[in-house]
Amino acid sequence: MIGRVQRCFLALVAATIILGVSAISPFPYSLGVRDSLMIAHSFHSHPKFGPAGGMHGATYTCDVEFLTDKLHPETNWVIDIGKASDIVSDVLKKYNLKNLDEIFGDNVMTTTEFMSRKIHDDIKSRLKDDCRDFDGVICVKLYESHKAWATYTGPR
């Protein structure tokens, strides 16, 4: 049996697939925090990546949105903004000013899509330890530039 958050998440996915839009959300409440990180990485000279296949750097802007269908009954918040900001900052420190090839190895293509999922999973893990009262969905949007970004959204 799936829970309330999983049902809402599945409804969001279904609406996105059927309607081709992501503006319809079963989560009326959200709180977002923003941070940034600088990384180096390569795509191991894979031909599909062209000139970007070699070693290069990137400065990412990382937006993390915490979504829920109801506010916390005691505090009327989605999540403590200070705690959310601290968790995101701590997670990004793991990658900031690092060579992702050294962290993930030669067999992993550290695309923006891959990193948005990785950051999501790291935040999810931290929430289990540090913020058990958040009951919702986490959306990580990682911007390569003002023209290109990747998003991963998944349940807590």
PyMOL commands that place a pseudoatom at each C-alpha (Angstrom):
pseudoatom trace, name=CA, resn=MET, resi=1, chain=A, elem=C, hetatm=0, pos=[0.000, 0.000, 0.000]
pseudoatom trace, name=CA, resn=ILE, resi=2, chain=A, elem=C, hetatm=0, pos=[1.397, 3.380, -0.950]
pseudoatom trace, name=CA, resn=GLY, resi=3, chain=A, elem=C, hetatm=0, pos=[1.251, 6.433, 1.276]
pseudoatom trace, name=CA, resn=ARG, resi=4, chain=A, elem=C, hetatm=0, pos=[-0.148, 9.912, 0.748]
pseudoatom trace, name=CA, resn=VAL, resi=5, chain=A, elem=C, hetatm=0, pos=[3.135, 11.427, -0.480]
pseudoatom trace, name=CA, resn=GLN, resi=6, chain=A, elem=C, hetatm=0, pos=[3.720, 8.584, -2.945]
pseudoatom trace, name=CA, resn=ARG, resi=7, chain=A, elem=C, hetatm=0, pos=[0.159, 9.000, -4.316]
pseudoatom trace, name=CA, resn=CYS, resi=8, chain=A, elem=C, hetatm=0, pos=[0.738, 12.739, -4.782]
pseudoatom trace, name=CA, resn=PHE, resi=9, chain=A, elem=C, hetatm=0, pos=[4.077, 12.080, -6.455]
pseudoatom trace, name=CA, resn=LEU, resi=10, chain=A, elem=C, hetatm=0, pos=[2.508, 9.554, -8.841]
pseudoatom trace, name=CA, resn=ALA, resi=11, chain=A, elem=C, hetatm=0, pos=[-0.278, 12.035, -9.629]
pseudoatom trace, name=CA, resn=LEU, resi=12, chain=A, elem=C, hetatm=0, pos=[2.345, 14.671, -10.472]
pseudoatom trace, name=CA, resn=VAL, resi=13, chain=A, elem=C, hetatm=0, pos=[4.195, 12.246, -12.754]
pseudoatom trace, name=CA, resn=ALA, resi=14, chain=A, elem=C, hetatm=0, pos=[0.944, 11.178, -14.457]
pseudoatom trace, name=CA, resn=ALA, resi=15, chain=A, elem=C, hetatm=0, pos=[-0.112, 14.801, -15.047]
pseudoatom trace, name=CA, resn=THR, resi=16, chain=A, elem=C, hetatm=0, pos=[3.295, 15.612, -16.492]
pseudoatom trace, name=CA, resn=ILE, resi=17, chain=A, elem=C, hetatm=0, pos=[3.207, 12.617, -18.858]
pseudoatom trace, name=CA, resn=ILE, resi=18, chain=A, elem=C, hetatm=0, pos=[-0.413, 12.962, -19.955]
pseudoatom trace, name=CA, resn=LEU, resi=19, chain=A, elem=C, hetatm=0, pos=[-0.600, 16.750, -20.220]
pseudoatom trace, name=CA, resn=GLY, resi=20, chain=A, elem=C, hetatm=0, pos=[3.019, 17.413, -21.065]
pseudoatom trace, name=CA, resn=VAL, resi=21, chain=A, elem=C, hetatm=0, pos=[3.231, 20.092, -18.378]
pseudoatom trace, name=CA, resn=SER, resi=22, chain=A, elem=C, hetatm=0, pos=[4.665, 20.211, -14.916]
pseudoatom trace, name=CA, resn=ALA, resi=23, chain=A, elem=C, hetatm=0, pos=[2.719, 23.257, -13.705]
pseudoatom trace, name=CA, resn=ILE, resi=24, chain=A, elem=C, hetatm=0, pos=[-0.048, 21.093, -12.259]
pseudoatom trace, name=CA, resn=SER, resi=25, chain=A, elem=C, hetatm=0, pos=[1.074, 19.886, -8.867]
pseudoatom trace, name=CA, resn=PRO, resi=26, chain=A, elem=C, hetatm=0, pos=[-0.686, 18.112, -6.027]
pseudoatom trace, name=CA, resn=PHE, resi=27, chain=A, elem=C, hetatm=0, pos=[1.711, 19.977, -3.716]
pseudoatom trace, name=CA, resn=PRO, resi=28, chain=A, elem=C, hetatm=0, pos=[0.321, 23.426, -2.923]
pseudoatom trace, name=CA, resn=TYR, resi=29, chain=A, elem=C, hetatm=0, pos=[3.174, 24.257, -0.531]
pseudoatom trace, name=CA, resn=SER, resi=30, chain=A, elem=C, hetatm=0, pos=[6.852, 24.532, -1.291]
pseudoatom trace, name=CA, resn=LEU, resi=31, chain=A, elem=C, hetatm=0, pos=[9.962, 26.043, 0.178]
pseudoatom trace, name=CA, resn=GLY, resi=32, chain=A, elem=C, hetatm=0, pos=[13.059, 26.586, -1.905]
pseudoatom trace, name=CA, resn=VAL, resi=33, chain=A, elem=C, hetatm=0, pos=[16.686, 27.271, -1.110]
pseudoatom trace, name=CA, resn=ARG, resi=34, chain=A, elem=C, hetatm=0, pos=[19.521, 28.146, -3.475]
pseudoatom trace, name=CA, resn=ASP, resi=35, chain=A, elem=C, hetatm=0, pos=[23.247, 27.531, -3.312]
pseudoatom trace, name=CA, resn=SER, resi=36, chain=A, elem=C, hetatm=0, pos=[26.074, 27.046, -5.793]
pseudoatom trace, name=CA, resn=LEU, resi=37, chain=A, elem=C, hetatm=0, pos=[29.089, 24.857, -6.378]
pseudoatom trace, name=CA, resn=MET, resi=38, chain=A, elem=C, hetatm=0, pos=[32.092, 24.700, -8.670]
pseudoatom trace, name=CA, resn=ILE, resi=39, chain=A, elem=C, hetatm=0, pos=[33.245, 21.364, -10.032]
pseudoatom trace, name=CA, resn=ALA, resi=40, chain=A, elem=C, hetatm=0, pos=[35.672, 19.862, -12.518]
pseudoatom trace, name=CA, resn=HIS, resi=41, chain=A, elem=C, hetatm=0, pos=[34.865, 16.738, -14.510]
pseudoatom trace, name=CA, resn=SER, resi=42, chain=A, elem=C, hetatm=0, pos=[35.176, 15.036, -17.855]
pseudoatom trace, name=CA, resn=PHE, resi=43, chain=A, elem=C, hetatm=0, pos=[33.108, 12.676, -19.909]
pseudoatom trace, name=CA, resn=HIS, resi=44, chain=A, elem=C, hetatm=0, pos=[36.170, 10.478, -20.392]
pseudoatom trace, name=CA, resn=SER, resi=45, chain=A, elem=C, hetatm=0, pos=[36.611, 11.584, -24.033]
pseudoatom trace, name=CA, resn=HIS, resi=46, chain=A, elem=C, hetatm=0, pos=[33.354, 9.861, -25.013]
pseudoatom trace, name=CA, resn=PRO, resi=47, chain=A, elem=C, hetatm=0, pos=[32.647, 10.896, -28.626]
pseudoatom trace, name=CA, resn=LYS, resi=48, chain=A, elem=C, hetatm=0, pos=[28.979, 11.738, -27.980]
pseudoatom trace, name=CA, resn=PHE, resi=49, chain=A, elem=C, hetatm=0, pos=[30.058, 14.661, -25.777]
pseudoatom trace, name=CA, resn=GLY, resi=50, chain=A, elem=C, hetatm=0, pos=[32.239, 16.308, -28.437]
pseudoatom trace, name=CA, resn=PRO, resi=51, chain=A, elem=C, hetatm=0, pos=[34.559, 19.021, -27.083]
pseudoatom trace, name=CA, resn=ALA, resi=52, chain=A, elem=C, hetatm=0, pos=[32.951, 18.707, -23.626]
pseudoatom trace, name=CA, resn=GLY, resi=53, chain=A, elem=C, hetatm=0, pos=[34.309, 15.150, -23.399]
pseudoatom trace, name=CA, resn=GLY, resi=54, chain=A, elem=C, hetatm=0, pos=[37.619, 16.367, -22.009]
pseudoatom trace, name=CA, resn=MET, resi=55, chain=A, elem=C, hetatm=0, pos=[38.317, 17.831, -18.589]
pseudoatom trace, name=CA, resn=HIS, resi=56, chain=A, elem=C, hetatm=0, pos=[36.441, 21.066, -17.959]
pseudoatom trace, name=CA, resn=GLY, resi=57, chain=A, elem=C, hetatm=0, pos=[34.897, 23.044, -15.139]
pseudoatom trace, name=CA, resn=ALA, resi=58, chain=A, elem=C, hetatm=0, pos=[31.379, 24.112, -14.333]
pseudoatom trace, name=CA, resn=THR, resi=59, chain=A, elem=C, hetatm=0, pos=[29.767, 26.478, -11.883]
pseudoatom trace, name=CA, resn=TYR, resi=60, chain=A, elem=C, hetatm=0, pos=[26.327, 25.197, -10.968]
pseudoatom trace, name=CA, resn=THR, resi=61, chain=A, elem=C, hetatm=0, pos=[23.472, 27.046, -9.349]
pseudoatom trace, name=CA, resn=CYS, resi=62, chain=A, elem=C, hetatm=0, pos=[21.498, 24.541, -7.311]
pseudoatom trace, name=CA, resn=ASP, resi=63, chain=A, elem=C, hetatm=0, pos=[17.856, 25.157, -6.415]
pseudoatom trace, name=CA, resn=VAL, resi=64, chain=A, elem=C, hetatm=0, pos=[16.289, 22.688, -4.017]
pseudoatom trace, name=CA, resn=GLU, resi=65, chain=A, elem=C, hetatm=0, pos=[12.547, 22.782, -3.520]
pseudoatom trace, name=CA, resn=PHE, resi=66, chain=A, elem=C, hetatm=0, pos=[10.784, 20.959, -0.714]
pseudoatom trace, name=CA, resn=LEU, resi=67, chain=A, elem=C, hetatm=0, pos=[7.155, 20.265, -1.672]
pseudoatom trace, name=CA, resn=THR, resi=68, chain=A, elem=C, hetatm=0, pos=[4.272, 19.009, 0.427]
pseudoatom trace, name=CA, resn=ASP, resi=69, chain=A, elem=C, hetatm=0, pos=[0.503, 18.904, 0.411]
pseudoatom trace, name=CA, resn=LYS, resi=70, chain=A, elem=C, hetatm=0, pos=[0.160, 20.146, 3.998]
pseudoatom trace, name=CA, resn=LEU, resi=71, chain=A, elem=C, hetatm=0, pos=[2.013, 22.384, 6.411]
pseudoatom trace, name=CA, resn=HIS, resi=72, chain=A, elem=C, hetatm=0, pos=[3.571, 21.027, 9.585]
pseudoatom trace, name=CA, resn=PRO, resi=73, chain=A, elem=C, hetatm=0, pos=[0.742, 21.073, 12.182]
pseudoatom trace, name=CA, resn=GLU, resi=74, chain=A, elem=C, hetatm=0, pos=[2.835, 22.701, 14.913]
pseudoatom trace, name=CA, resn=THR, resi=75, chain=A, elem=C, hetatm=0, pos=[4.851, 25.296, 12.999]
pseudoatom trace, name=CA, resn=ASN, resi=76, chain=A, elem=C, hetatm=0, pos=[2.883, 25.989, 9.785]
pseudoatom trace, name=CA, resn=TRP, resi=77, chain=A, elem=C, hetatm=0, pos=[5.992, 25.530, 7.662]
pseudoatom trace, name=CA, resn=VAL, resi=78, chain=A, elem=C, hetatm=0, pos=[7.023, 23.140, 4.920]
pseudoatom trace, name=CA, resn=ILE, resi=79, chain=A, elem=C, hetatm=0, pos=[10.443, 22.650, 6.527]
pseudoatom trace, name=CA, resn=ASP, resi=80, chain=A, elem=C, hetatm=0, pos=[12.665, 24.755, 8.766]
pseudoatom trace, name=CA, resn=ILE, resi=81, chain=A, elem=C, hetatm=0, pos=[14.333, 27.074, 6.234]
pseudoatom trace, name=CA, resn=GLY, resi=82, chain=A, elem=C, hetatm=0, pos=[17.548, 27.294, 8.256]
pseudoatom trace, name=CA, resn=LYS, resi=83, chain=A, elem=C, hetatm=0, pos=[17.808, 23.533, 8.522]
pseudoatom trace, name=CA, resn=ALA, resi=84, chain=A, elem=C, hetatm=0, pos=[16.990, 23.110, 4.809]
pseudoatom trace, name=CA, resn=SER, resi=85, chain=A, elem=C, hetatm=0, pos=[19.649, 25.653, 3.866]
pseudoatom trace, name=CA, resn=ASP, resi=86, chain=A, elem=C, hetatm=0, pos=[22.241, 24.005, 6.128]
pseudoatom trace, name=CA, resn=ILE, resi=87, chain=A, elem=C, hetatm=0, pos=[21.515, 20.536, 4.731]
pseudoatom trace, name=CA, resn=VAL, resi=88, chain=A, elem=C, hetatm=0, pos=[21.795, 21.712, 1.115]
pseudoatom trace, name=CA, resn=SER, resi=89, chain=A, elem=C, hetatm=0, pos=[25.012, 23.604, 1.867]
pseudoatom trace, name=CA, resn=ASP, resi=90, chain=A, elem=C, hetatm=0, pos=[26.529, 20.589, 3.642]
pseudoatom trace, name=CA, resn=VAL, resi=91, chain=A, elem=C, hetatm=0, pos=[25.580, 18.221, 0.805]
pseudoatom trace, name=CA, resn=LEU, resi=92, chain=A, elem=C, hetatm=0, pos=[27.087, 20.512, -1.832]
pseudoatom trace, name=CA, resn=LYS, resi=93, chain=A, elem=C, hetatm=0, pos=[30.362, 20.803, 0.125]
pseudoatom trace, name=CA, resn=LYS, resi=94, chain=A, elem=C, hetatm=0, pos=[30.967, 17.152, -0.744]
pseudoatom trace, name=CA, resn=TYR, resi=95, chain=A, elem=C, hetatm=0, pos=[31.292, 18.150, -4.426]
pseudoatom trace, name=CA, resn=ASN, resi=96, chain=A, elem=C, hetatm=0, pos=[32.332, 21.818, -4.318]
pseudoatom trace, name=CA, resn=LEU, resi=97, chain=A, elem=C, hetatm=0, pos=[35.808, 22.528, -5.712]
pseudoatom trace, name=CA, resn=LYS, resi=98, chain=A, elem=C, hetatm=0, pos=[36.262, 18.820, -6.425]
pseudoatom trace, name=CA, resn=ASN, resi=99, chain=A, elem=C, hetatm=0, pos=[37.039, 16.767, -9.513]
pseudoatom trace, name=CA, resn=LEU, resi=100, chain=A, elem=C, hetatm=0, pos=[33.968, 14.545, -9.929]
pseudoatom trace, name=CA, resn=ASP, resi=101, chain=A, elem=C, hetatm=0, pos=[36.046, 12.008, -11.874]
pseudoatom trace, name=CA, resn=GLU, resi=102, chain=A, elem=C, hetatm=0, pos=[37.993, 11.356, -8.672]
pseudoatom trace, name=CA, resn=ILE, resi=103, chain=A, elem=C, hetatm=0, pos=[34.790, 10.933, -6.637]
pseudoatom trace, name=CA, resn=PHE, resi=104, chain=A, elem=C, hetatm=0, pos=[32.815, 8.747, -9.052]
pseudoatom trace, name=CA, resn=GLY, resi=105, chain=A, elem=C, hetatm=0, pos=[35.538, 7.074, -11.111]
pseudoatom trace, name=CA, resn=ASP, resi=106, chain=A, elem=C, hetatm=0, pos=[36.161, 6.602, -14.813]
pseudoatom trace, name=CA, resn=ASN, resi=107, chain=A, elem=C, hetatm=0, pos=[32.992, 4.653, -15.586]
pseudoatom trace, name=CA, resn=VAL, resi=108, chain=A, elem=C, hetatm=0, pos=[30.473, 7.314, -14.524]
pseudoatom trace, name=CA, resn=MET, resi=109, chain=A, elem=C, hetatm=0, pos=[29.337, 10.143, -16.768]
pseudoatom trace, name=CA, resn=THR, resi=110, chain=A, elem=C, hetatm=0, pos=[28.741, 12.936, -14.262]
pseudoatom trace, name=CA, resn=THR, resi=111, chain=A, elem=C, hetatm=0, pos=[26.135, 14.744, -16.344]
pseudoatom trace, name=CA, resn=THR, resi=112, chain=A, elem=C, hetatm=0, pos=[23.987, 17.478, -14.859]
pseudoatom trace, name=CA, resn=GLU, resi=113, chain=A, elem=C, hetatm=0, pos=[21.104, 14.986, -14.823]
pseudoatom trace, name=CA, resn=PHE, resi=114, chain=A, elem=C, hetatm=0, pos=[23.211, 12.465, -12.887]
pseudoatom trace, name=CA, resn=MET, resi=115, chain=A, elem=C, hetatm=0, pos=[24.349, 15.110, -10.396]
pseudoatom trace, name=CA, resn=SER, resi=116, chain=A, elem=C, hetatm=0, pos=[20.818, 16.403, -9.766]
pseudoatom trace, name=CA, resn=ARG, resi=117, chain=A, elem=C, hetatm=0, pos=[19.794, 12.848, -8.801]
pseudoatom trace, name=CA, resn=LYS, resi=118, chain=A, elem=C, hetatm=0, pos=[22.929, 12.365, -6.684]
pseudoatom trace, name=CA, resn=ILE, resi=119, chain=A, elem=C, hetatm=0, pos=[22.341, 15.619, -4.798]
pseudoatom trace, name=CA, resn=HIS, resi=120, chain=A, elem=C, hetatm=0, pos=[18.683, 14.634, -4.278]
pseudoatom trace, name=CA, resn=ASP, resi=121, chain=A, elem=C, hetatm=0, pos=[19.695, 11.279, -2.822]
pseudoatom trace, name=CA, resn=ASP, resi=122, chain=A, elem=C, hetatm=0, pos=[22.255, 12.905, -0.520]
pseudoatom trace, name=CA, resn=ILE, resi=123, chain=A, elem=C, hetatm=0, pos=[19.651, 15.403, 0.741]
pseudoatom trace, name=CA, resn=LYS, resi=124, chain=A, elem=C, hetatm=0, pos=[17.140, 12.590, 1.205]
pseudoatom trace, name=CA, resn=SER, resi=125, chain=A, elem=C, hetatm=0, pos=[19.663, 10.705, 3.327]
pseudoatom trace, name=CA, resn=ARG, resi=126, chain=A, elem=C, hetatm=0, pos=[20.398, 13.778, 5.449]
pseudoatom trace, name=CA, resn=LEU, resi=127, chain=A, elem=C, hetatm=0, pos=[16.682, 14.428, 6.008]
pseudoatom trace, name=CA, resn=LYS, resi=128, chain=A, elem=C, hetatm=0, pos=[16.294, 10.937, 7.471]
pseudoatom trace, name=CA, resn=ASP, resi=129, chain=A, elem=C, hetatm=0, pos=[18.927, 11.813, 10.071]
pseudoatom trace, name=CA, resn=ASP, resi=130, chain=A, elem=C, hetatm=0, pos=[18.369, 15.531, 10.667]
pseudoatom trace, name=CA, resn=CYS, resi=131, chain=A, elem=C, hetatm=0, pos=[14.790, 16.429, 9.764]
pseudoatom trace, name=CA, resn=ARG, resi=132, chain=A, elem=C, hetatm=0, pos=[12.358, 13.583, 10.177]
pseudoatom trace, name=CA, resn=ASP, resi=133, chain=A, elem=C, hetatm=0, pos=[9.288, 15.824, 10.324]
pseudoatom trace, name=CA, resn=PHE, resi=134, chain=A, elem=C, hetatm=0, pos=[9.445, 16.831, 6.628]
pseudoatom trace, name=CA, resn=ASP, resi=135, chain=A, elem=C, hetatm=0, pos=[6.895, 14.742, 4.752]
pseudoatom trace, name=CA, resn=GLY, resi=136, chain=A, elem=C, hetatm=0, pos=[6.996, 15.529, 1.078]
pseudoatom trace, name=CA, resn=VAL, resi=137, chain=A, elem=C, hetatm=0, pos=[8.933, 15.536, -2.166]
pseudoatom trace, name=CA, resn=ILE, resi=138, chain=A, elem=C, hetatm=0, pos=[12.352, 16.979, -2.972]
pseudoatom trace, name=CA, resn=CYS, resi=139, chain=A, elem=C, hetatm=0, pos=[13.069, 18.655, -6.314]
pseudoatom trace, name=CA, resn=VAL, resi=140, chain=A, elem=C, hetatm=0, pos=[16.684, 19.437, -7.212]
pseudoatom trace, name=CA, resn=LYS, resi=141, chain=A, elem=C, hetatm=0, pos=[17.230, 21.774, -10.151]
pseudoatom trace, name=CA, resn=LEU, resi=142, chain=A, elem=C, hetatm=0, pos=[20.846, 22.118, -11.212]
pseudoatom trace, name=CA, resn=TYR, resi=143, chain=A, elem=C, hetatm=0, pos=[21.625, 24.993, -13.591]
pseudoatom trace, name=CA, resn=GLU, resi=144, chain=A, elem=C, hetatm=0, pos=[24.639, 24.759, -15.897]
pseudoatom trace, name=CA, resn=SER, resi=145, chain=A, elem=C, hetatm=0, pos=[23.818, 28.257, -17.137]
pseudoatom trace, name=CA, resn=HIS, resi=146, chain=A, elem=C, hetatm=0, pos=[20.827, 30.537, -17.587]
pseudoatom trace, name=CA, resn=LYS, resi=147, chain=A, elem=C, hetatm=0, pos=[20.060, 28.497, -20.725]
pseudoatom trace, name=CA, resn=ALA, resi=148, chain=A, elem=C, hetatm=0, pos=[20.463, 24.889, -19.547]
pseudoatom trace, name=CA, resn=TRP, resi=149, chain=A, elem=C, hetatm=0, pos=[19.521, 22.876, -16.458]
pseudoatom trace, name=CA, resn=ALA, resi=150, chain=A, elem=C, hetatm=0, pos=[18.473, 19.447, -15.270]
pseudoatom trace, name=CA, resn=THR, resi=151, chain=A, elem=C, hetatm=0, pos=[15.944, 18.472, -12.623]
pseudoatom trace, name=CA, resn=TYR, resi=152, chain=A, elem=C, hetatm=0, pos=[15.353, 15.425, -10.500]
pseudoatom trace, name=CA, resn=THR, resi=153, chain=A, elem=C, hetatm=0, pos=[12.210, 15.148, -8.383]
pseudoatom trace, name=CA, resn=GLY, resi=154, chain=A, elem=C, hetatm=0, pos=[11.573, 12.279, -6.026]
pseudoatom trace, name=CA, resn=PRO, resi=155, chain=A, elem=C, hetatm=0, pos=[9.968, 11.389, -2.714]
pseudoatom trace, name=CA, resn=ARG, resi=156, chain=A, elem=C, hetatm=0, pos=[11.679, 11.939, 0.583]
for i in range(1, 156): cmd.bond("trace and resi %d" % i, "trace and resi %d" % (i + 1))
show_as sticks, trace
zoom trace
